[in-house]
Amino acid sequence: MEIQIIFTLLILLFSIVIHEIAHGSVAYALGDPTAEEAGRLDLNPLKHLDPIGSVLLPLFMFLSFPNGPIIGWAKPVPINPMYFIDKKWGELKVALAGPLANFTVALIFGLIIKFVYLPESFLTIAATVVLYNVALGIFNLIPIFPLDGSHVLFALLPDGFDWLKSFLTQYGFILLLFLIFIIPNGLNWVFNIADKILDLFLA
């Protein structure tokens, strides 16, 4: 059980790191060198750790719900949209890059599960990779600031919705904590969807 927990936390950590590197890489491709100059296009997890999202939150969720899902986030990659070649859709592309990276990782490991014979221990690890990357992708698409979904929403909102952007920017973190800790089973639906997708590969 302890080994499984360690592997789960490591998978969560590196999935979050890949998520952030994807943001920075797309920004770099669009002409923004900020993340690269800050040394954030690096797989070293220490450069991406957020004290709350990468350490305290996963630890709290594990201690409070040892058999439940664990979620978290990394320190956001610095982005400067002023550098973007694509001024109109650059921020949208960068916001979507993280979740799409997680879905891509989940797809790769899902196809390995589907078509490659794996010993039970490796099958468990691969299944955990699929589960948590799907869950991270879905979780980050929730349109609550500072999650990626809020930036997707901001990029798609027509003129006249500055009040909504201001509200979500100001109170989004409180709404996010409310979703995670106050609403009963607030994140269960994320993992329920991830479970169903995992079942497609395990079938």
Contact map, one row per residue, 1 for C-alpha under 8 A:
11111000000000000000000000000000000000000000000000000000000000000000000000000000000000000000000000000000000000000000000000000000000000000000000000000000000000000000000000000000000000000000000000000000000
11111100000000000000000000000000000000000000000000000000000000000000000000000000000000000000000000000000000000000000000000000000000000000000000000000000000000000000000000000000000000000000000000000000000
11111110000000000000000000000000000000000000000000000000000000000000000000000000000000000000000000000000000000000000000000000000000000000000000000000000000000000000000000000000000000000000000000000000000
11111111000000000000000000000000000000000000000000000000000000000000000000000000000000000000000000000000000000000000000000000000000000000000000000000000000000000000000000000000000000000000000000000000000
11111111100000000000000000000000000000000000000000000000000000000000000000000000000000000000000000000000000000000000000000000000000000000000000000000000000000000000000000000000000000000000000000000000000
01111111110000000000000000000000000000000000000000000000000000000000000000000000000000000000000000000000000000000000000000000000000000000000000000000000000000000000000000000000000000000000000000000000000
00111111111000000000000000000000000000000000000000000000000000000000000000000000000000000000000000000000000000000000000000001000000000000000000000000000000000000000000000000000000000000000000000000000000
00011111111100000000000000000000000000000000000000000000000000000000000000000000000000000000000000000000000000000000000000000001000000000000000000000000000000000000000000000000000000000000000000000000000
00001111111110000000000000000000000000000000000000000000000000000000000000000000000000000000000000000000000000000000000000000000000000000000000000000000000000000000000000000000000000000000000000000000000
00000111111111000000000000000000000000000000000000000000000000000000000000000000000000000000000000000000000000000000000000000000000000000000000000000000000000000000000000000000000000000000000000000000000
00000011111111100000000000000000000000000000000000000000000000000000000000000000000000000000000000000000000000000000000000000001100100000000000000000000000000000000000000000000000000000000000000000000000
00000001111111110000000000000000000000000000000000000000000000000000001100000000000000000000000000000000000000000000000000000000100110000000000000000000000000000000000000000000000000000000000000000000000
00000000111111111000000000000000000000000000100000000100000000000000000000000000000000000000000000000000000000000000000000000000000000000000000000000000000000000000000000000000000000000000000000000000000
00000000011111111100000000000000000000000010100000000000000000000000000000000000000000000000000000000000000000000000000000000000000000000000000000000000000000000000000000000000000000000000000000000000000
00000000001111111110000000000000000000000000000000000000000000000000000000000000000000000000000000000100000000000000000000000000100110000000000000000000000000000000000000000000000000000000000000000000000
00000000000111111111000000000000000000000000000000000000000000000000000111000000000000000000000000000000000000000000000000000000000000010000000000000000000000000000000000000000000000000000000000000000000
00000000000011111111100000000000000000000010100100000000000000000000000001000000000000000000000000000000000000000000000000000000000000000000000000000000000000000000000000000000000000000000000000000000000
00000000000001111111110000000000000000000010000000000000000000000000000000000000000000000000000001001100000000000000000000000000000000000000000000000000000000000000000000000000000000000000000000000000000
00000000000000111111111000000000000000000000000000000000000000000000000000000000000000000000000011101100000000000000000000000000000000000000000000000000000000000000000000000000000000000000000000000000000
00000000000000011111111100000000000000000000000100000000000000000000000001011000000000000000000001000000000000000000000000000000000000000000000000000000000000000000000000000000000000000000000000000000000
00000000000000001111111110000000000000011110000000000000000000000000000000001000000000000000000001000000000000000000000000000000000000000000000000000000000000000000000000000000000000000000000000000000000
00000000000000000111111111000000000000000000000000000000000000000000000000000000000000000000010011001000000000000000000000000000000000000000000000000000000000000000000000000000000000000000000000000000000
00000000000000000011111111100000000000000000000000000000000000000000000000001000000000000000011111000000000000000000000000000000000000000000000000000000000000000000000000000000000000000000000000000000000
00000000000000000001111111110000001100011000000000000000000000000000000000001110000000000000010000000000000000000000000000000000000000000000000000000000000000000000000000000000000000000000000000000000000
00000000000000000000111111111000001000001000000000000000000000000000000000000000000000000000000000000000000000000000000000000000000000000000000000000000000000000000000000000000000000000000000000000000000
00000000000000000000011111111100000000000000000000000000000000000000000000000000000000000000110010000000000000000000000000000000000000000000000000000000000000000000000000000000000000000000000000000000000
00000000000000000000001111111111101000000000000000000000000000000000000000000010000100000100010000000000000000000000000000000000000000000000000000000000000000000000000000000000000000000000000000000000000
00000000000000000000000111111111111100000000000000000000000000000000000000000000000000000000000000000000000000000000000000000000000000000000000000000000000000000000000000000000000000000000000000000000000
00000000000000000000000011111111000000000000000000000000000000000000000000000000000000000000000000000000000000000000000000000000000000000000000000000000000000000000000000000000000000000000000000000000000
00000000000000000000000001111111000000000000000000000000000000000000000000000000001111000100000000000000000000000000000000000000000000000000000000000000000000000000000000000000000000000000000000000000000
00000000000000000000000000111111100000000000000000000000000000000000000000000000001110000000000000000000000000000000000000000000000000000000000000000000000000000000000000000000000000000000000000000000000
00000000000000000000000000111111111000000000000000000000000000000000000000000011111100000000000000000000000000000000000000000000000000000000000000000000000000000000000000000000000000000000000000000000000
00000000000000000000000000110011111110000000000000000000000000000000000000000000001000000000000000000000000000000000000000000000000000000000000000000000000000000000000000000000000000000000000000000000000
00000000000000000000000000010001111111000000000000000000000000000000000000000111000000000000000000000000000000000000000000000000000000000000000000000000000000000000000000000000000000000000000000000000000
00000000000000000000000110110001111111111000000000000000000000000000000000001110000000000000000000000000000000000000000000000000000000000000000000000000000000000000000000000000000000000000000000000000000
00000000000000000000000100010000111111111000000000000000000000000000000000000000000000000000000000000000000000000000000000000000000000000000000000000000000000000000000000000000000000000000000000000000000
00000000000000000000000000000000111111110000000000000000000000000000000000000000000000000000000000000000000000000000000000000000000000000000000000000000000000000000000000000000000000000000000000000000000
00000000000000000000000000000000011111110000000000000000000000000000000000000100000000000000000000000000000000000000000000000000000000000000000000000000000000000000000000000000000000000000000000000000000
00000000000000000000000000000000001111111100001000000000000000000000000000000000000000000000000000000000000000000000000000000000000000000000000000000000000000000000000000000000000000000000000000000000000
00000000000000000000100100000000001111111100001100000000000000000000000000001000000000000000000000000000000000000000000000000000000000000000000000000000000000000000000000000000000000000000000000000000000
00000000000000000000100110000000001100111110000000000000000000000000000000000000000000000000000000000000000000000000000000000000000000000000000000000000000000000000000000000000000000000000000000000000000
00000000000000000000100000000000000000111111101000000000000000000000000000000000000000000000000000000000000000000000000000000000000000000000000000000000000000000000000000000000000000000000000000000000000
00000000000001001100100000000000000000001111100000000000000000000000000000000000000000000000000000000000000000000000000000000000000000000000000000000000000000000000000000000000000000000000000000000000000
00000000000000000000000000000000000000000111111100000000000000000000000000000000000000000000000000000000000000000000000000000000000000000000000000000000000000000000000000000000000000000000000000000000000
00000000000011001000000000000000000000000111111110000000000000000000000000000000000000000000000000000000000000000000000000000000000000000000000000000000000000000000000000000000000000000000000000000000000
00000000000000000000000000000000000000000001111110000000000000000000000000000000000000000000000000000000000000000000000000000000000000000000000000000000000000000000000000000000000000000000000000000000000
00000000000000000000000000000000000000110101111110000000000000000000000000000000000000000000000000000000000000000000000000000000000000000000000000000000000000000000000000000000000000000000000000000000000
00000000000000001001000000000000000000010001111111000000000000000000000001111000000000000000000000000000000000000000000000000000000000000000000000000000000000000000000000000000000000000000000000000000000
00000000000000000000000000000000000000000000111111101110000000000000000001100000000000000000000000000000000000000000000000000000000000000000000000000000000000000000000000000000000000000000000000000000000
00000000000000000000000000000000000000000000000111111110000000000000000011100000000000000000000000000000000000000000000000000000000000000000000000000000000000000000000000000000000000000000000000000000000
00000000000000000000000000000000000000000000000011111111000000000000000000000000000000000000000000000000000000000000000000000000000000000000000000000000000000000000000000000000000000000000000000000000000
00000000000000000000000000000000000000000000000001111111100000000000000000000000000000000000000000000000000000000000000000000000000000000000000000000000000000000000000000000000000000000000000000000000000
00000000000000000000000000000000000000000000000011111111110000000000000111100000000000000000000000000000000000000000000000000000000000000000000000000000000000000000000000000000000000000000000000000000000
00000000000010000000000000000000000000000000000011111111110000000000000111000000000000000000000000000000000000000000000000000000000000000000000000000000000000000000000000000000000000000000000000000000000
00000000000000000000000000000000000000000000000011111111111000000000000000000000000000000000000000000000000000000000000000000000000000000000000000000000000000000000000000000000000000000000000000000000000
00000000000000000000000000000000000000000000000000111111111100000000000000000000000000000000000000000000000000000000000000000000000000000000000000000000000000000000000000000000000000000000000000000000000
00000000000000000000000000000000000000000000000000011111111110000000001100000000000000000000000000000000000000000000000000000000000000000000000000000000000000000000000000000000000000000000000000000000000
00000000000000000000000000000000000000000000000000001111111111000000011100000000000000000000000000000000000000000000000000000000000000000000000000000000000000000000000000000000000000000000000000000000000
00000000000000000000000000000000000000000000000000000011111111100000000000000000000000000000000000000000000000000000000000000000000000000000000000000000000000000000000000000000000000000000000000000000000
00000000000000000000000000000000000000000000000000000001111111110000000000000000000000000000000000000000000000000000000000000000000000000000000000000000000000000000000000000000000000000000000000000000000
00000000000000000000000000000000000000000000000000000000111111111101111000000000000000000000000000000000000000000000000000000000000000000000000000000000000000000000000000000000000000000000000000000000000
00000000000000000000000000000000000000000000000000000000011111111111110000000000000000000000000000000000000000000000000000000000000000000000000000000000000000000000000000000000000000000000000000000000000
00000000000000000000000000000000000000000000000000000000001111111100000000000000000000000000000000000000000000000000000000000000000000000000000000000000000000000000000000000000000000000000000000000000000
00000000000000000000000000000000000000000000000000000000000111111100000000000000000000000000000000000000000000000000000000000000000000000000000000000000000000000000000000000000000000000000000000000000000
00000000000000000000000000000000000000000000000000000000000011111111100000000000000000000000000000000000000000000000000000000000000000000000000000000000000000000000000000000000000000000000000000000000000
00000000000000000000000000000000000000000000000000000000000011111111000000000000000000000000000000000000000000000000000000000000000000000000000000000000000000000000000000000000000000000000000000000000000
00000000000000000000000000000000000000000000000000000000000001001111100000000000000000000000000000000000000000000000000000000000000000000000000000000000000000000000000000000000000000000000000000000000000
00000000000000000000000000000000000000000000000000000000000011001111110000000000000000000000000000000000000000000000000000000000000000000000000000000000000000000000000000000000000000000000000000000000000
00000000000000000000000000000000000000000000000000000000000011001011111000000000000000000000000000000000000000000000000000000000000000000000000000000000000000000000000000000000000000000001001000000000000
00000000000000000000000000000000000000000000000000000000010011000001111100000000000000000000000000000000000000000000000000000000000000000000000000000000000000000000000000000000000000000000000000000000000
00000000000100000000000000000000000000000000000000000000110010000000111110000000000000000000000000000000000000000000000000000000000000010000000000000000000000000000000000000000000000000000000000000000000
00000000000100010000000000000000000000000000000000001100110000000000011111000000000000000000000000000000000000000000000000000000000000000000000000000000000000000000000000000000000000000000000000000000000
00000000000000010000000000000000000000000000000001001100000000000000001111100000000000000000000000000000000000000000000000000000000000000000000000000000000000000000000000000000000000000000000000000000000
00000000000000011001000000000000000000000000000111001100000000000000000111110000000000000000000000000000000000000000000000000000000000000000000000000000000000000000000000000000000000000000000000000000000
00000000000000000000000000000000000000000000000111001000000000000000000011111000000000000000000000000000000000000000000000000000000000000000000000000000000000000000000000000000000000000000000000000000000
00000000000000000001000000000000000000000000000100000000000000000000000001111100000000000000000000000000000000000000000000000000000000000000000000000000000000000000000000000000000000000000000000000000000
00000000000000000001101100000000001000010000000100000000000000000000000000111110000000000000000000000000000000000000000000000000000000000000000000000000000000000000000000000000000000000000000000000000000
00000000000000000000000100000000011001000000000000000000000000000000000000011111000000000000000000000000000000000000000000000000000000000000000000000000000000000000000000000000000000000000000000000000000
00000000000000000000000100100001011000000000000000000000000000000000000000001111100000000000000000000000000000000000000000000000000000000000000000000000000000000000000000000000000000000000000000000000000
00000000000000000000000000000001010000000000000000000000000000000000000000000111111100000000000000000000000000000000000000000000000000000000000000000000000000000000000000000000000000000000000000000000000
00000000000000000000000000000001000000000000000000000000000000000000000000000011111100100110000000000000000000000000000000000000000000000000000000000000000000000000000000000000000000000000000000000000000
00000000000000000000000000000001000000000000000000000000000000000000000000000001111100100000000000000000000000000000000000000000000000000000000000000000000000000000000000000000000000000000000000000000000
00000000000000000000000000000111100000000000000000000000000000000000000000000001111110000000000000000000000000000000000000000000000000000000000000000000000000000000000000000000000000000000000000000000000
00000000000000000000000000100111000000000000000000000000000000000000000000000001111111100100000000000000000000000000000000000000000000000000000000000000000000000000000000000000000000000000000000000000000
00000000000000000000000000000110000000000000000000000000000000000000000000000000001111100100000000000000000000000000000000000000000000000000000000000000000000000000000000000000000000000000000000000000000
00000000000000000000000000000100000000000000000000000000000000000000000000000000000111111100000000000000000000000000000000000000000000000000000000000000000000000000000000000000000000000000000000000000000
00000000000000000000000000000000000000000000000000000000000000000000000000000000110111111110000000000000000000000000000000000000000000000000000000000000000000000000000000000000000000000000000000000000000
00000000000000000000000000000000000000000000000000000000000000000000000000000000000001111110000000000000000000000000000000000000000000000000000000000000000000000000000000000000000000000000000000000000000
00000000000000000000000000000000000000000000000000000000000000000000000000000000000001111111100000000000000000000000000000000000000000000000000000000000001000000000000000000000000000000000000000000000000
00000000000000000000000000100100000000000000000000000000000000000000000000000000100111111111110000000000000000000000000000000000000000000000000000000000000000000000000000000000000000000000000000000000000
00000000000000000000000000000000000000000000000000000000000000000000000000000000100000111111111000000000000000000000000000000000000000000000000000000011001000000000000000000000000000000000000000000000000
00000000000000000000000000000000000000000000000000000000000000000000000000000000000000001111111100000000000000000000000000000000000000000000000000000011001000000000000000000000000000000000000000000000000
00000000000000000000000001000000000000000000000000000000000000000000000000000000000000001111111110000000000000000000000000000000000000000000000000000000000000000000000000000000000000000000000000000000000
00000000000000000000011101100000000000000000000000000000000000000000000000000000000000000111111111000000000000000000000000000000000000000000000000000000000000000000000000000000000000000000000000000000000
00000000000000000000001000000000000000000000000000000000000000000000000000000000000000000011111111100000000000000000000000000000000000000000000000011011000000000000000000000000000000000000000000000000000
00000000000000000000001000000000000000000000000000000000000000000000000000000000000000000001111111110000000000000000000000000000000000000000000000010001000000000000000000000000000000000000000000000000000
00000000000000000010011001000000000000000000000000000000000000000000000000000000000000000000111111111000000000000000000000000000000000000000000000000000000000000000000000000000000000000000000000000000000
00000000000000000111111000000000000000000000000000000000000000000000000000000000000000000000011111111100000000000000000000000000000000001000000000010000000000000000000000000000000000000000000000000000000
00000000000000000010000000000000000000000000000000000000000000000000000000000000000000000000001111111110000000000000000000000000000000011101100000010000000000000000000000000000000000000000000000000000000
00000000000000000000000000000000000000000000000000000000000000000000000000000000000000000000000111111111000000000000000000000000000000001000000000000000000000000000000000000000000000000000000000000000000
00000000000000000110010000000000000000000000000000000000000000000000000000000000000000000000000011111111100000000000000000000000000000000000000000000000000000000000000000000000000000000000000000000000000
00000000000000100110000000000000000000000000000000000000000000000000000000000000000000000000000001111111110000000000000000000000000011011000000000000000000000000000000000000000000000000000000000000000000
00000000000000000000000000000000000000000000000000000000000000000000000000000000000000000000000000111111111000000000000000000000000011001000000000000000000000000000000000000000000000000000000000000000000
00000000000000000000000000000000000000000000000000000000000000000000000000000000000000000000000000011111111100000000000000000000000000000000000000000000000000000000000000000000000000000000000000000000000
00000000000000000000000000000000000000000000000000000000000000000000000000000000000000000000000000001111111110000000000000000000110010000000000000000000000000000000000000000000000000000000000000000000000
00000000000000000000000000000000000000000000000000000000000000000000000000000000000000000000000000000111111111000000000000000000111011000000000000000000000000000000000000000000000000000000000000000000000
00000000000000000000000000000000000000000000000000000000000000000000000000000000000000000000000000000011111111100000000000000000010000000000000000000000000000000000000000000000000000000000000000000000000
00000000000000000000000000000000000000000000000000000000000000000000000000000000000000000000000000000001111111110000000000000000000000000000000000000000000000000000000000000000000000000000000000000000000
00000000000000000000000000000000000000000000000000000000000000000000000000000000000000000000000000000000111111111000000000000110110000000000000000000000000000000000000000000000000000000000000000000000000
00000000000000000000000000000000000000000000000000000000000000000000000000000000000000000000000000000000011111111100000000000110010000000000000000000000000000000000000000000000000000000000000000000100100
00000000000000000000000000000000000000000000000000000000000000000000000000000000000000000000000000000000001111111111000000000000000000000000000000000000000000000000000000000000000000000000000000000000100
00000000000000000000000000000000000000000000000000000000000000000000000000000000000000000000000000000000000111111111000000000000000000000000000000000000000000000000000000000000000000000000000000000000000
00000000000000000000000000000000000000000000000000000000000000000000000000000000000000000000000000000000000011111111110000100110000000000000000000000000000000000000000000000000000000000000000000000000110
00000000000000000000000000000000000000000000000000000000000000000000000000000000000000000000000000000000000001111111000000000000000000000000000000000000000000000000000000000000000000000000000000000000111
00000000000000000000000000000000000000000000000000000000000000000000000000000000000000000000000000000000000000111111100000000000000000000000000000000000000000000000000000000000000000000000000000000000000
00000000000000000000000000000000000000000000000000000000000000000000000000000000000000000000000000000000000000111111110000000000000000000000000000000000000000000000000000000000000000000000000000000000000
00000000000000000000000000000000000000000000000000000000000000000000000000000000000000000000000000000000000000001011111000000000000000000000000000000000000000000000000000000000000000000000000000000000000
00000000000000000000000000000000000000000000000000000000000000000000000000000000000000000000000000000000000000001001111111100000000000000000000000000000000000000000000000000000000000000000000000000000000
00000000000000000000000000000000000000000000000000000000000000000000000000000000000000000000000000000000000000000000111111100000000000000000000000000000000000000000000000000000000000000000000000000000000
00000000000000000000000000000000000000000000000000000000000000000000000000000000000000000000000000000000000000000000011111110000000000000000000000000000000000000000000000000000000000000000000000000000000
00000000000000000000000000000000000000000000000000000000000000000000000000000000000000000000000000000000000000000000011111111000000000000000000000000000000000000000000000000000000000000000000000000000000
00000000000000000000000000000000000000000000000000000000000000000000000000000000000000000000000000000000000000000000011111111100000000000000000000000000000000000000000000000000000000000000000000000000000
00000000000000000000000000000000000000000000000000000000000000000000000000000000000000000000000000000000000000001000011111111110000000000000000000000000000000000000000000000000000000000000000000000000000
00000000000000000000000000000000000000000000000000000000000000000000000000000000000000000000000000000000000000000000000111111111000000000000000000000000000000000000000000000000000000000000000000000000000
00000010000000000000000000000000000000000000000000000000000000000000000000000000000000000000000000000000000000000000000011111111100000000000000000000000000000000000000000000000000000000000000000000000000
00000000000000000000000000000000000000000000000000000000000000000000000000000000000000000000000000000000000011001000000001111111110000000000000000000000000000000000000000000000000000000000000000000000000
00000000000000000000000000000000000000000000000000000000000000000000000000000000000000000000000000000000000011001000000000111111111000000000000000000000000000000000000000000000000000000000000000000100000
00000001001000000000000000000000000000000000000000000000000000000000000000000000000000000000000000000000000000000000000000011111111100000000000000000000000000000000000000000000000000000000000000000000000
00000000001100100000000000000000000000000000000000000000000000000000000000000000000000000000000000000000110010000000000000001111111110000000000000000000000000000000000000000000000000000000000000000000000
00000000000000000000000000000000000000000000000000000000000000000000000000000000000000000000000000000000111011000000000000000111111111000000000000000000000000000000000000000000000000000000000001000100000
00000000000000000000000000000000000000000000000000000000000000000000000000000000000000000000000000000000010000000000000000000011111111100000000000000000000000000000000000000000000000000000001001101100000
00000000001100100000000000000000000000000000000000000000000000000000000000000000000000000000000000000000000000000000000000000001111111110000000000000000000000000000000000000000000000000000000001000000000
00000000000100100000000000000000000000000000000000000000000000000000000000000000000000000000000000000110110000000000000000000000111111111000000000000000000000000000000000000000000000000000000000000000000
00000000000000000000000000000000000000000000000000000000000000000000000000000000000000000000000000000110010000000000000000000000011111111100000000000000000000000000000000000000000000000000000001001000000
00000000000000000000000000000000000000000000000000000000000000000000000000000000000000000000000000000000000000000000000000000000001111111110000000000000000000000000000000000000000000000000011011000000000
00000000000000010000000000000000000000000000000000000000000000000000001000000000000000000000000000100100000000000000000000000000000111111111000000000000000000000000000000000000000000000000000000000000000
00000000000000000000000000000000000000000000000000000000000000000000000000000000000000000000000001110110000000000000000000000000000011111111100000000000000000000000000000000000000000000000000000000000000
00000000000000000000000000000000000000000000000000000000000000000000000000000000000000000000000000100000000000000000000000000000000001111111110000000000000000000000000000000000000000000000010000000000000
00000000000000000000000000000000000000000000000000000000000000000000000000000000000000000000000000000000000000000000000000000000000000111111110000000000000000000000000000000000000000000000010000000000000
00000000000000000000000000000000000000000000000000000000000000000000000000000000000000000000000000100000000000000000000000000000000000011111111000111000000000000000000000000000000000000000000000000000000
00000000000000000000000000000000000000000000000000000000000000000000000000000000000000000000000000100000000000000000000000000000000000001111111000111101000000000000000000000000000000000000000000000000000
00000000000000000000000000000000000000000000000000000000000000000000000000000000000000000000000000000000000000000000000000000000000000000111111100111100000000000000000000000000000000000000000000000000000
00000000000000000000000000000000000000000000000000000000000000000000000000000000000000000000000000000000000000000000000000000000000000000001111110111111100000000000000000000000000000000000000000000000000
00000000000000000000000000000000000000000000000000000000000000000000000000000000000000000000000000000000000000000000000000000000000000000000011111111100000000000000000100011011000000000000000000000000000
00000000000000000000000000000000000000000000000000000000000000000000000000000000000000000000000000000000000000000000000000000000000000000000001111111110000000000000000110111001000000000000000000000000000
00000000000000000000000000000000000000000000000000000000000000000000000000000000000000000000000000000000000000000000000000000000000000000000000111110110000000000000000010011000000000000000000000000000000
00000000000000000000000000000000000000000000000000000000000000000000000000000000000000000000000000000000000000000000000000000000000000000001111111111110000000000000000000000000000000000000000000000000000
00000000000000000000000000000000000000000000000000000000000000000000000000000000000000000000001101100000000000000000000000000000000000000001111111111111000000000000000000000000000000000000000000000000000
00000000000000000000000000000000000000000000000000000000000000000000000000000000000000000000001000000000000000000000000000000000000000000001111110111111100000000000000000000000000000000000000000000000000
00000000000000000000000000000000000000000000000000000000000000000000000000000000000000000000000000000000000000000000000000000000000000000000111111111111110000000000000100000000000000000000000000000000000
00000000000000000000000000000000000000000000000000000000000000000000000000000000000000000011001000000000000000000000000000000000000000000000001011111111111000000000000000000000000000000000000000000000000
00000000000000000000000000000000000000000000000000000000000000000000000000000000000000000011001100000000000000000000000000000000000000000000101000011111111100000000000000000000000000000000000000000000000
00000000000000000000000000000000000000000000000000000000000000000000000000000000000000000000000000000000000000000000000000000000000000000000001000001111111110000000000000000000000000000000000000000000000
00000000000000000000000000000000000000000000000000000000000000000000000000000000000000000000000000000000000000000000000000000000000000000000000000000111111110000000100000000000000000000000000000000000000
00000000000000000000000000000000000000000000000000000000000000000000000000000000000000001011000000000000000000000000000000000000000000000000000000000011111110000000000000000000000000000000000000000000000
00000000000000000000000000000000000000000000000000000000000000000000000000000000000000000000000000000000000000000000000000000000000000000000000000000001111111000000000000000000000000000000000000000000000
00000000000000000000000000000000000000000000000000000000000000000000000000000000000000000000000000000000000000000000000000000000000000000000000000000000111111101000000000000000000000000000000000000000000
00000000000000000000000000000000000000000000000000000000000000000000000000000000000000000000000000000000000000000000000000000000000000000000000000000000000111111000000000000000000000000000000000000000000
00000000000000000000000000000000000000000000000000000000000000000000000000000000000000000000000000000000000000000000000000000000000000000000000000000000000011111100000000000000000000000000000000000000000
00000000000000000000000000000000000000000000000000000000000000000000000000000000000000000000000000000000000000000000000000000000000000000000000000000000000001111110000000000000000000000000000000000000000
00000000000000000000000000000000000000000000000000000000000000000000000000000000000000000000000000000000000000000000000000000000000000000000000000000000000011111111100000000000000000000000000000000000000
00000000000000000000000000000000000000000000000000000000000000000000000000000000000000000000000000000000000000000000000000000000000000000000000000000000000000111111110000000000000000000000000000000000000
00000000000000000000000000000000000000000000000000000000000000000000000000000000000000000000000000000000000000000000000000000000000000000000000000000000000000011111111000000000000000000000000000000000000
00000000000000000000000000000000000000000000000000000000000000000000000000000000000000000000000000000000000000000000000000000000000000000000000000000000000000001111111100000000000000000000000000000000000
00000000000000000000000000000000000000000000000000000000000000000000000000000000000000000000000000000000000000000000000000000000000000000000000000000000010000001111111110000000000000000000000000000000000
00000000000000000000000000000000000000000000000000000000000000000000000000000000000000000000000000000000000000000000000000000000000000000000000000000000000000000111111111000000000000000000000000000000000
00000000000000000000000000000000000000000000000000000000000000000000000000000000000000000000000000000000000000000000000000000000000000000000000000000000000000000011111111110000000000000000000000000000000
00000000000000000000000000000000000000000000000000000000000000000000000000000000000000000000000000000000000000000000000000000000000000000000000110000100000000000001111111110000000000000000000000000000000
00000000000000000000000000000000000000000000000000000000000000000000000000000000000000000000000000000000000000000000000000000000000000000000000011000000000000000000111111111000000000000000000000000000000
00000000000000000000000000000000000000000000000000000000000000000000000000000000000000000000000000000000000000000000000000000000000000000000000000000000000000000000011111111000000000000000000000000000000
00000000000000000000000000000000000000000000000000000000000000000000000000000000000000000000000000000000000000000000000000000000000000000000000010000000000000000000001111111110000000000000000000000000000
00000000000000000000000000000000000000000000000000000000000000000000000000000000000000000000000000000000000000000000000000000000000000000000000111000000000000000000001111111111000000000000000000000000000
00000000000000000000000000000000000000000000000000000000000000000000000000000000000000000000000000000000000000000000000000000000000000000000000111000000000000000000000011111111100000000000000000000000000
00000000000000000000000000000000000000000000000000000000000000000000000000000000000000000000000000000000000000000000000000000000000000000000000000000000000000000000000000111111110000000000000000000000000
00000000000000000000000000000000000000000000000000000000000000000000000000000000000000000000000000000000000000000000000000000000000000000000000100000000000000000000000000111111111000000000000000000000000
00000000000000000000000000000000000000000000000000000000000000000000000000000000000000000000000000000000000000000000000000000000000000000000000110000000000000000000000000011111111100000000000000000000000
00000000000000000000000000000000000000000000000000000000000000000000000000000000000000000000000000000000000000000000000000000000000000000000000000000000000000000000000000001111111111000000000000000000000
00000000000000000000000000000000000000000000000000000000000000000000000000000000000000000000000000000000000000000000000000000000000000000000000000000000000000000000000000000111111111100000000000000000000
00000000000000000000000000000000000000000000000000000000000000000000000000000000000000000000000000000000000000000000000000000000000000000000000000000000000000000000000000000011111111100110000000000000000
00000000000000000000000000000000000000000000000000000000000000000000000000000000000000000000000000000000000000000000000000000000000000000000000000000000000000000000000000000001111111100110000000000000000
00000000000000000000000000000000000000000000000000000000000000000000000000000000000000000000000000000000000000000000000000000000000000000000000000000000000000000000000000000000111111110100000000000000000
00000000000000000000000000000000000000000000000000000000000000000000000000000000000000000000000000000000000000000000000000000000000000000000000000000000000000000000000000000000111111110100000000000000000
00000000000000000000000000000000000000000000000000000000000000000000000000000000000000000000000000000000000000000000000000000000000000000000000000000000000000000000000000000000011111111100000000000000000
00000000000000000000000000000000000000000000000000000000000000000000000000000000000000000000000000000000000000000000000000000000000000000000000000000000000000000000000000000000000011111100000000000000000
00000000000000000000000000000000000000000000000000000000000000000000000000000000000000000000000000000000000000000000000000000000000000000000000000000000000000000000000000000000000000111111100000000000000
00000000000000000000000000000000000000000000000000000000000000000000000000000000000000000000000000000000000000000000000000000000000000000000000000000000000000000000000000000000001111111111100000000000000
00000000000000000000000000000000000000000000000000000000000000000000000000000000000000000000000000000000000000000000000000000000000000000000000000000000000000000000000000000000001100001111111000000000000
00000000000000000000000000000000000000000000000000000000000000000000100000000000000000000000000000000000000000000000000000000000000000000000000000000000000000000000000000000000000000001111111100000000000
00000000000000000000000000000000000000000000000000000000000000000000000000000000000000000000000000000000000000000000000000000000000000000000000000000000000000000000000000000000000000001111111110000000000
00000000000000000000000000000000000000000000000000000000000000000000000000000000000000000000000000000000000000000000000000000000000000100110000000000000000000000000000000000000000000000011111111000000000
00000000000000000000000000000000000000000000000000000000000000000000100000000000000000000000000000000000000000000000000000000000001000100000000000000000000000000000000000000000000000000011111111100000000
00000000000000000000000000000000000000000000000000000000000000000000000000000000000000000000000000000000000000000000000000000000000000000000000000000000000000000000000000000000000000000001111111110000000
00000000000000000000000000000000000000000000000000000000000000000000000000000000000000000000000000000000000000000000000000000000000000100000000000000000000000000000000000000000000000000000111111111000000
00000000000000000000000000000000000000000000000000000000000000000000000000000000000000000000000000000000000000000000000000000000011101100000000000000000000000000000000000000000000000000000011111111100000
00000000000000000000000000000000000000000000000000000000000000000000000000000000000000000000000000000000000000000000000000000000001000000000000000000000000000000000000000000000000000000000001111111110000
00000000000000000000000000000000000000000000000000000000000000000000000000000000000000000000000000000000000000000000000000000000000000000000000000000000000000000000000000000000000000000000000111111111000
00000000000000000000000000000000000000000000000000000000000000000000000000000000000000000000000000000000000000000000000000000000001001000000000000000000000000000000000000000000000000000000000011111111100
00000000000000000000000000000000000000000000000000000000000000000000000000000000000000000000000000000000000001000000000000000010011000000000000000000000000000000000000000000000000000000000000001111111110
00000000000000000000000000000000000000000000000000000000000000000000000000000000000000000000000000000000000000000000000000000000000000000000000000000000000000000000000000000000000000000000000000111111111
00000000000000000000000000000000000000000000000000000000000000000000000000000000000000000000000000000000000000000000000000000000000000000000000000000000000000000000000000000000000000000000000000011111111
00000000000000000000000000000000000000000000000000000000000000000000000000000000000000000000000000000000000001101100000000000000000000000000000000000000000000000000000000000000000000000000000000001111111
00000000000000000000000000000000000000000000000000000000000000000000000000000000000000000000000000000000000000001100000000000000000000000000000000000000000000000000000000000000000000000000000000000111111
00000000000000000000000000000000000000000000000000000000000000000000000000000000000000000000000000000000000000000100000000000000000000000000000000000000000000000000000000000000000000000000000000000011111
